[in-house]
Amino acid sequence: MRPAKITLHRDMRIGDVDPRLYGSFVEHLGRAVYGGIYERRHPTADEGGFRGDVAELVRELDVPIVRYPGGNFVSGYNWEDGVGPRHERPRRLELAWKSIETNEVGVDDFVDWCRKVGTEPMMAVNLGSRGIDDARRLVEYCNHPSGTELSDLRASHGYADPHDIKVWCLGNEMDGPWQMGHKTADEYGRVAAETARMMKLVDRDLELVACGSSSSAMATFPAWESTVLEHTYDQVDYISLHTYYGNRADDTPNFLAKSVGMDAYIREVIATCDYVKSRKRSKKTMMLSFDEWNVWYHSGLTDQDIPDWSEGPPKLEDIYTFEDALVVGTMLISLLKHSDRVRMACQAQLVNVIAPIMTATGGGVYRQTIFYPYLHASRFGRGVALDLNVVSPTYEDKEFDAVPCLDAVGVWNPEDDGITVFAVNRSLTETLTVDIDARDFDGHIATEHVTLTHEDLKARNTLDRPDTVTPGSAPPPDVEDGRAQLSIAPASWNVVRFGPA
């Protein structure tokens, strides 16, 4: 049992956690929409065709914001196809994912679903095949009260009140050669700046997200961010980050260290934003929207066998392992460790497509292994993020050098003076003994220790065996004179809660 140490102190604040850090993503891709959130013939479907069993799990996760409708999909999307009477909506070739788009679900329907599950929409506009005026028209359709062609068109569809969507993404991954309407940084920066100006003429209260690099591995990173922000800094509120990790080499110690790279990626984007701020002599600090993140690699080969031009094909349906859940836990810890600048994030995606929630079309639903770290962070990770000044033994990794075995962050809720510690032990073999200095929270006791562990790193939940990997509990540590000692099992996700005695 190797020793480690953390310190709980009110003054070691990272920043206030924006609840939108626990957002998600629904794209018109695979079965995310059709067979996922929406299935009009399903036994649990409501009057709008949305699955009630899925909605129940979304509400359990308490998802504050959901990005929509893409993703690569949005760069070829005509939003007008998805409004009005369903029987009049056109069927289209969906070029991003080689599917048939029925347009049974569109912007009005998605807003309905958001209201039902208690979340807010983050809407993306098409800056690939379309552009400035289309974005302006969509904002007017969604947000203008009445008395214009587009606001009255919305009312004629049964929505007299505006949708009042406040967060908008200016396209998606426009640096990627795979993207419809792919642009250089200068091309995208100019159109994004002018689109932002036009949209804010319609609704000045919008929060806008400019496209950052599709990943830190792009050859154009971070020059892309610098150039785009030179054009858009005064018009936008966030720049986006995207990253996905996988264990293709079956090297679990390296896989569990991937969030070290995520931390570095965030720091590099922050440095680029602050460089542009300095160049512009601006008083404004650019915030970050990490609006695509997750583990994604299992479905890479199987998807090659799916025929083109089908409806709701089972694409990107990764069935997650226990070790994937540990990596998701470390990624959530990374987001919290940078929550002073990462104000929004979206786990991609919510249902079926690289998702915590999986369904059978016409059948049941279950929680994947990655559901649980997301659930715990969303439920207990709201308040003020605390730097725990982690002291940890390390292991050597060829990509990341010395990797801390203990990855941890705290969240303090000033309303009830409760503290939650989220921690992952990356070591596959060694229990960590963690000395906790909580003297600043005099009189607090440990009330709960939730764990996610499994003897098989490759264990999965399935529809037939949905509880193979589920949270358990361990005895909370005894706190004496503001100090405690916590035992953390090898390869485990841990949630330890403290409160006034």
C-alpha positions in Angstrom: 0.0 0.0 0.0 1.8 3.1 -1.3 1.1 6.5 0.4 -0.5 9.5 -1.2 -1.8 12.8 0.2 -4.6 15.3 -0.5 -5.5 18.5 1.2 -9.0 19.9 1.6 -9.0 23.7 2.0 -11.6 26.4 1.1 -8.9 28.8 -0.2 -7.6 26.3 -2.8 -10.3 27.2 -5.2 -10.1 26.5 -8.9 -13.3 28.2 -9.7 -17.1 27.9 -9.6 -18.3 24.9 -11.5 -20.8 25.8 -14.3 -23.5 23.1 -14.2 -23.2 23.0 -18.0 -19.9 21.2 -17.5 -22.0 18.0 -17.4 -23.7 18.5 -20.8 -24.1 15.9 -23.5 -24.6 15.7 -27.3 -27.3 14.3 -29.6 -26.5 14.2 -33.3 -28.5 12.8 -36.2 -26.1 9.9 -36.4 -26.8 6.2 -36.2 -29.5 5.5 -33.5 -28.8 8.5 -31.4 -32.1 10.1 -32.5 -34.1 7.4 -34.3 -34.2 4.4 -31.9 -32.5 6.4 -29.2 -34.3 9.4 -27.8 -37.1 9.0 -30.4 -39.1 5.9 -31.4 -42.7 6.6 -32.0 -43.8 2.9 -32.0 -42.0 2.1 -28.8 -44.2 0.9 -25.9 -42.9 3.8 -23.7 -43.2 6.5 -26.4 -45.1 9.7 -25.5 -47.4 11.7 -27.7 -44.4 13.2 -29.4 -42.8 9.9 -30.2 -40.0 10.2 -27.6 -39.0 7.1 -25.5 -40.1 7.4 -21.9 -37.5 4.8 -20.7 -34.6 6.8 -22.2 -36.0 10.1 -20.9 -36.1 8.6 -17.4 -32.3 7.8 -17.5 -31.5 11.2 -19.0 -33.3 12.8 -16.1 -31.4 10.5 -13.7 -28.1 12.0 -15.1 -29.5 15.5 -14.7 -28.0 16.7 -18.0 -28.0 20.5 -18.0 -27.4 21.1 -21.7 -27.4 19.0 -24.9 -25.6 20.0 -28.2 -27.7 19.4 -31.3 -28.0 18.5 -34.3 -24.3 17.8 -34.9 -21.5 17.1 -35.3 -20.6 16.4 -38.9 -24.3 16.1 -39.7 -24.9 19.8 -39.2 -22.5 20.8 -42.0 -25.0 19.5 -44.6 -28.2 20.1 -42.8 -31.1 22.3 -43.9 -33.0 23.1 -40.7 -36.2 23.9 -42.6 -36.5 20.2 -43.5 -37.3 19.4 -39.9 -40.1 21.8 -39.1 -43.8 21.8 -39.8 -46.1 18.8 -40.2 -44.1 15.5 -40.1 -45.9 14.0 -43.0 -44.8 16.9 -45.2 -41.1 16.7 -44.3 -38.7 15.5 -47.0 -36.5 12.5 -46.8 -32.8 13.4 -47.6 -29.5 11.7 -48.3 -27.4 12.4 -45.2 -23.9 12.7 -46.6 -21.8 12.9 -43.4 -22.8 9.4 -42.2 -24.2 7.9 -45.4 -27.7 7.4 -44.1 -31.3 8.4 -44.9 -32.5 11.3 -42.9 -36.3 11.2 -42.4 -36.5 14.5 -40.7 -39.1 13.2 -38.3 -37.2 15.0 -35.6 -36.2 18.7 -36.1 -35.5 21.8 -34.0 -39.1 22.2 -32.6 -39.3 18.5 -31.7 -35.8 18.6 -30.1 -36.8 21.6 -28.0 -39.9 19.7 -26.9 -37.7 16.8 -25.8 -35.3 19.1 -23.9 -38.2 20.6 -21.9 -39.5 17.1 -21.1 -36.2 15.8 -19.7 -35.2 19.1 -18.0 -32.3 20.2 -20.1 -31.4 23.1 -22.4 -30.5 23.0 -26.1 -27.1 24.0 -27.5 -27.9 24.6 -31.1 -25.3 24.3 -33.9 -25.6 26.2 -37.2 -24.5 25.0 -40.6 -21.4 26.8 -41.7 -20.4 24.1 -44.2 -22.9 23.9 -47.0 -24.7 27.1 -45.8 -23.7 30.2 -44.0 -24.4 33.6 -42.5 -28.0 34.2 -43.6 -29.2 30.7 -42.8 -27.9 31.1 -39.3 -29.7 34.5 -39.0 -32.9 32.9 -40.2 -32.7 30.0 -37.7 -32.1 32.4 -34.7 -35.1 34.4 -35.8 -37.2 31.3 -36.2 -36.2 30.1 -32.7 -36.0 33.2 -30.6 -37.9 36.2 -32.1 -41.3 36.6 -30.2 -43.6 37.3 -33.2 -44.6 39.5 -36.0 -42.1 38.4 -38.6 -42.2 35.8 -41.4 -40.0 33.3 -39.5 -41.4 33.9 -36.0 -44.9 33.6 -37.3 -43.9 30.4 -39.2 -42.8 29.0 -35.8 -46.1 30.0 -34.3 -48.0 28.3 -37.2 -46.2 25.1 -36.3 -47.7 25.3 -32.8 -45.0 27.3 -30.9 -46.3 30.7 -30.2 -43.7 31.3 -27.5 -40.1 31.6 -28.7 -37.7 28.7 -27.9 -35.2 31.2 -26.4 -32.2 29.1 -27.2 -29.2 31.0 -25.9 -26.1 28.8 -26.6 -25.1 28.4 -30.3 -22.1 26.6 -32.0 -20.8 28.3 -35.1 -20.4 25.2 -37.2 -18.5 22.0 -36.3 -14.9 20.9 -36.8 -14.4 23.2 -39.7 -10.6 22.5 -39.7 -11.3 18.8 -40.7 -10.8 17.8 -44.3 -13.7 15.3 -43.7 -16.1 18.1 -43.0 -18.6 19.3 -45.6 -17.5 22.8 -46.4 -14.1 22.4 -44.8 -12.3 25.8 -44.5 -8.9 27.2 -43.8 -8.5 29.1 -40.5 -8.8 32.5 -42.1 -11.8 31.4 -44.2 -13.6 30.0 -41.2 -12.6 32.9 -38.9 -14.1 35.5 -41.3 -17.4 33.7 -41.8 -17.7 32.8 -38.1 -17.1 36.5 -37.1 -19.7 37.8 -39.6 -22.2 35.0 -38.7 -21.8 35.9 -35.0 -22.5 39.6 -35.7 -25.6 38.7 -37.7 -26.9 36.3 -35.1 -26.4 38.9 -32.3 -28.3 41.5 -34.3 -31.3 39.2 -34.0 -30.7 38.3 -30.3 -28.0 40.2 -28.5 -28.1 37.8 -25.5 -26.7 34.7 -27.3 -23.6 32.8 -26.1 -21.6 31.8 -29.1 -19.0 29.0 -29.5 -16.3 29.2 -32.2 -14.8 26.0 -33.6 -11.4 25.1 -32.2 -9.3 22.3 -33.6 -10.9 18.9 -34.0 -8.2 17.5 -31.8 -4.8 18.4 -30.5 -3.3 15.9 -33.0 -4.3 18.1 -36.0 -1.3 19.5 -37.9 -2.8 23.0 -37.7 -3.2 23.0 -33.9 -2.8 25.5 -32.2 -2.3 27.9 -35.1 -6.0 27.3 -36.0 -7.1 28.6 -32.6 -4.9 31.6 -32.9 -6.0 32.6 -36.4 -9.7 31.9 -35.7 -9.6 34.0 -32.5 -7.9 36.9 -34.3 -11.1 37.1 -36.3 -13.7 36.2 -33.7 -12.4 37.2 -30.3 -14.8 40.1 -29.8 -17.8 38.3 -31.2 -17.7 34.9 -29.4 -17.7 33.7 -25.8 -16.1 30.3 -26.1 -13.8 28.2 -28.3 -14.4 24.5 -28.6 -12.2 21.5 -27.9 -12.8 17.9 -29.0 -11.0 14.7 -28.0 -11.5 11.0 -27.9 -9.3 8.3 -26.4 -9.0 4.5 -27.0 -7.0 1.5 -26.0 -6.2 0.2 -29.4 -2.8 -1.1 -28.4 -4.3 -2.9 -25.3 -2.0 -0.9 -23.1 -4.1 -0.2 -20.1 -1.6 1.8 -18.0 -1.1 4.1 -21.0 -4.9 4.3 -21.6 -5.5 5.3 -18.0 -3.0 8.1 -18.4 -4.7 9.7 -21.4 -6.2 12.4 -19.2 -2.7 13.7 -18.6 -2.8 14.6 -22.3 -6.2 16.1 -21.9 -4.9 18.4 -19.2 -2.0 19.5 -21.5 -4.5 20.1 -24.4 -6.6 22.3 -22.2 -3.6 24.3 -20.9 -2.3 24.8 -24.5 -5.7 26.1 -25.7 -5.9 28.5 -22.7 -2.4 29.7 -23.5 -3.4 30.4 -27.1 -6.5 32.2 -26.0 -4.5 34.4 -23.6 -1.9 35.1 -26.3 -4.7 36.5 -28.5 -6.2 38.4 -25.6 -2.8 40.1 -25.1 -2.3 40.8 -28.8 -5.7 42.5 -28.9 -5.1 44.4 -25.6 -8.5 42.9 -24.5 -10.0 42.9 -21.1 -12.2 39.9 -22.1 -11.1 36.4 -21.1 -12.0 33.7 -23.6 -13.7 30.6 -22.1 -13.6 27.0 -23.3 -16.4 24.7 -24.4 -15.2 21.1 -24.4 -18.2 20.1 -26.4 -17.0 16.6 -27.6 -15.2 14.2 -25.3 -15.3 10.5 -24.6 -13.8 7.1 -25.1 -14.3 5.9 -28.7 -12.7 3.1 -30.5 -14.6 -0.2 -30.2 -16.9 0.3 -33.1 -14.2 1.3 -35.6 -14.0 -2.0 -37.5 -17.6 -3.2 -37.2 -19.0 -0.1 -38.7 -17.3 -0.8 -42.0 -19.9 -3.6 -42.6 -22.9 -1.3 -42.3 -24.5 -0.6 -45.8 -24.9 3.0 -46.9 -28.3 4.8 -47.1 -30.2 3.0 -44.3 -32.4 4.6 -41.7 -31.0 4.7 -38.1 -28.1 2.3 -38.8 -26.3 1.0 -35.6 -23.2 3.1 -36.1 -20.6 4.0 -33.4 -22.2 1.7 -30.9 -19.3 1.2 -28.6 -20.0 -1.3 -25.8 -17.9 0.1 -23.0 -15.7 -1.8 -20.6 -14.9 -1.2 -16.9 -11.5 0.3 -17.8 -13.4 2.7 -20.2 -15.4 3.9 -17.2 -12.1 4.6 -15.3 -10.9 6.7 -18.2 -14.2 8.6 -18.4 -13.7 9.3 -14.6 -10.3 10.8 -15.2 -11.6 12.9 -18.0 -14.3 14.3 -15.7 -11.6 15.1 -13.2 -9.7 16.9 -15.9 -12.7 19.0 -16.7 -13.2 19.9 -13.1 -9.5 20.7 -12.6 -9.9 23.4 -15.3 -13.4 24.5 -14.5 -12.2 28.1 -14.1 -11.9 28.2 -17.9 -13.8 25.2 -19.2 -17.3 26.4 -18.6 -19.2 24.0 -20.7 -18.6 20.4 -21.9 -20.6 17.7 -23.7 -19.9 14.0 -23.4 -20.4 12.7 -26.9 -22.9 11.3 -27.2 -26.0 10.6 -25.0 -27.8 7.5 -26.4 -26.5 4.6 -28.4 -23.8 6.4 -30.3 -20.6 6.2 -28.1 -23.0 6.7 -25.2 -23.7 6.0 -21.5 -27.3 4.9 -22.4 -28.0 2.0 -24.8 -31.3 0.8 -26.2 -32.7 -2.0 -28.2 -34.9 -0.7 -30.9 -38.4 -1.7 -29.8 -37.0 -3.1 -26.6 -35.2 -2.3 -23.4 -32.6 0.2 -22.2 -29.6 -0.1 -19.9 -26.8 1.9 -18.4 -23.3 1.4 -19.8 -20.3 1.3 -17.5 -19.5 4.9 -18.3 -22.9 6.0 -17.1 -21.8 5.9 -13.5 -18.8 8.3 -13.3 -20.9 10.8 -15.3 -23.9 10.3 -12.9 -21.7 10.8 -9.8 -20.0 13.9 -11.2 -23.3 15.5 -12.4 -25.0 14.7 -9.1 -22.2 15.7 -6.6 -19.9 17.9 -8.7 -21.7 21.2 -8.5 -20.2 24.0 -6.4 -16.6 25.2 -6.1 -13.9 23.1 -7.6 -10.9 22.6 -5.2 -7.3 21.9 -6.0 -6.4 19.0 -3.7 -2.6 19.5 -4.0 -2.3 15.8 -4.8 0.9 14.1 -3.8 1.1 10.7 -5.4 3.4 7.8 -6.3 3.9 7.5 -10.0 4.5 4.9 -12.7 6.5 5.3 -16.0 4.8 5.6 -19.3 6.4 5.9 -22.7 4.0 8.7 -23.8 3.5 10.6 -20.6 6.6 9.9 -18.6 5.9 9.8 -14.8 2.1 9.3 -14.4 0.5 9.9 -10.9 -1.3 6.8 -9.7 -3.8 9.0 -7.9 -5.9 11.4 -10.0 -8.3 13.5 -7.9 -10.2 16.7 -7.5 -12.6 18.1 -4.9 -15.9 20.1 -5.1 -17.1 22.1 -2.2 -20.8 23.1 -1.9 -20.9 26.3 0.2 -24.7 26.0 0.7 -24.4 22.9 2.9 -20.6 23.0 3.5 -20.3 19.5 2.0 -17.3 18.3 0.1 -17.0 15.6 -2.5 -13.7 14.1 -3.6 -13.5 12.3 -7.0 -10.5 10.0 -7.3 -9.2 7.3 -9.6 -6.4 4.9 -8.7 -4.6 4.3 -12.0 -2.4 1.5 -10.5 -3.6 -1.9 -11.6 -2.0 -3.7 -8.7 -1.5 -1.5 -5.7 -3.9 -0.1 -3.2 -3.3 3.6 -2.3 -3.3 4.8 1.2 -4.3 8.5 1.0 -3.7 10.8 3.9 -6.4 13.5 4.0 -5.7 16.8 5.6 -9.1 18.3 6.2 -8.3 20.7 9.1 -9.8 23.6 7.3 -13.2 21.8 7.5 -13.0 21.3 11.2 -15.9 19.2 12.6 -16.6 17.5 9.2 -17.0 13.7 9.0 -16.8 11.4 6.0 -20.4 10.3 5.2 -20.0 8.1 2.2 -17.5 6.3 0.0 -18.9 5.1 -3.4 -16.7 2.9 -5.5 -16.7 1.5 -9.0 -14.5 -1.6 -9.2 -14.3 -4.9 -11.0 -11.8 -7.8 -11.2 -12.1 -7.8 -15.0 -11.0 -4.6 -16.7 -12.8 -5.7 -19.9 -16.2 -6.4 -18.1 -19.2 -4.9 -19.9 -22.8 -4.2 -19.2 -25.3 -5.6 -21.7 -29.1 -5.6 -22.2 -29.1 -9.2 -20.8 -26.6 -8.4 -18.0 -27.1 -4.8 -17.2 -25.6 -4.9 -13.7 -22.2 -6.6 -14.4 -20.5 -3.3 -13.5 -22.3 -1.2 -11.0 -21.3 1.1 -8.1 -20.7 -0.3 -4.6 -19.7 1.1 -1.3 -16.7 1.0 1.0 -16.5 2.2 4.6 -15.9 5.9 4.8 -12.7 6.9 6.5 -12.7 8.1 10.1 -11.8 11.7 10.6 -10.0 12.6 13.8 -8.7 16.2 14.4 -9.2 17.1 10.8 -7.2 14.2 9.4 -8.2 10.9 7.8 -6.7 8.0 6.0 -8.5 6.6 2.9 -7.8 3.3 1.3 -8.3 3.3 -2.5 -8.4 0.0 -4.3 -6.4 -0.7 -7.5 -8.0 0.4 -10.8 -11.0 2.1 -9.1 -13.3 5.1 -9.4 -14.1 6.6 -6.0 -16.5 9.3 -4.7 -15.9 10.2 -1.1 -18.3 12.7 0.6 -17.7 14.8 3.7 -20.1 17.0 5.6 -20.6 18.7 9.0 -21.1 16.3 11.9 
